[in-house]
Amino acid sequence: MDLQQILDTATTGNVACLIFEPIQGVGGFAIPPDGFYGEMSKVLSNYGTLLISDEVQTGWGRTGEHFWGYQAHGITPDMLTFAKGVGNGITLAGVVARSEIMENVTALNFSTFGGNPLSAAAGLATFREVKGKDMQGNALDMGKRLKSGLEKIVSTTSWIGDLRGRGLMVALEIVGTDSSSGNTEPYPERAAEFLEACKDHGLLLGKGGAYGNVIRITPMLNATASEIDQGIEAISAAIKSIGKS
Ligand SMILES: Cc1ncc(COP(=O)(O)O)c(C=O)c1O
């Protein structure tokens, strides 16, 4: 297994932790197979290496199928980190770990704004809304709606090589310069052009991927069916404005 080889050849064998995103965010919504980190965990446990799940993008039900992204992997990580969505725009982030780990952090540690009451209230209010209104279920339903609404136009557009995603984390991979040869090379210039075309149709999307060629679609967790449909229309119009070549 690759991980075993990396540990044996590129480390002293004394590795503190593996930090992973259950679905890579800025990395372009790369989605490992379910259970992938569970398999890694079996190898890492031989080395006493901790597993840290970074849920800044995948947490709070965004993947639809689970509340936390790590739950697709059949493991409980040693530590969990989160931010952004936890405060719904108000500055807030957090880390959760077993007490024997947290109690080992003995260094003096404080922050001027750490634990401020406004952020804590925003976090609590957000959590109540997310749980009370089953936004995880909404992410699942709206994610399916978004993907199926995009499928047809994507399948007939040669420069979109992949439509993938879980829940409300959906990506379009922009590829190729030569449609006839089925080119799958990253095409970042076209991705940038596409983002601009989406803006012209009133829709702001993100970009990522190692080659800057993955369009990231992450609607708010409480998006309604009609908002998703508006997004699909804007994306479809942007694709048409660029052309199918
Ligand atoms: C997956 C992931 N982890 C961590 C961070 C950084 O979070 P913070 O700004 O709270 O340090 C980001 C920021 O975009 C992120 O996407």
PDBQT file of the ligand as one rigid body, heavy atoms in Angstrom, charges set to zero:
ROOT
HETATM    1  C1  LIG A 301     -10.606  22.601   4.560  1.00  0.00    +0.000 C 
HETATM    2  C2  LIG A 301     -10.058  23.852   5.189  1.00  0.00    +0.000 A 
HETATM    3  N1  LIG A 301      -9.348  23.754   6.325  1.00  0.00    +0.000 NA
HETATM    4  C3  LIG A 301      -8.866  24.862   6.934  1.00  0.00    +0.000 A 
HETATM    5  C4  LIG A 301      -9.080  26.114   6.418  1.00  0.00    +0.000 A 
HETATM    6  C5  LIG A 301      -8.537  27.294   7.141  1.00  0.00    +0.000 C 
HETATM    7  O1  LIG A 301      -9.455  27.646   8.111  1.00  0.00    +0.000 OA
HETATM    8  P1  LIG A 301      -9.130  28.873   9.085  1.00  0.00    +0.000 P 
HETATM    9  O2  LIG A 301      -9.229  30.103   8.252  1.00  0.00    +0.000 OA
HETATM   10  O3  LIG A 301     -10.172  28.791  10.138  1.00  0.00    +0.000 OA
HETATM   11  O4  LIG A 301      -7.747  28.647   9.596  1.00  0.00    +0.000 OA
HETATM   12  C6  LIG A 301      -9.783  26.267   5.230  1.00  0.00    +0.000 A 
HETATM   13  C7  LIG A 301     -10.008  27.604   4.644  1.00  0.00    +0.000 C 
HETATM   14  O5  LIG A 301     -10.519  27.756   3.586  1.00  0.00    +0.000 OA
HETATM   15  C8  LIG A 301     -10.298  25.110   4.613  1.00  0.00    +0.000 A 
HETATM   16  O6  LIG A 301     -11.010  25.194   3.487  1.00  0.00    +0.000 OA
ENDROOT
TORSDOF 0
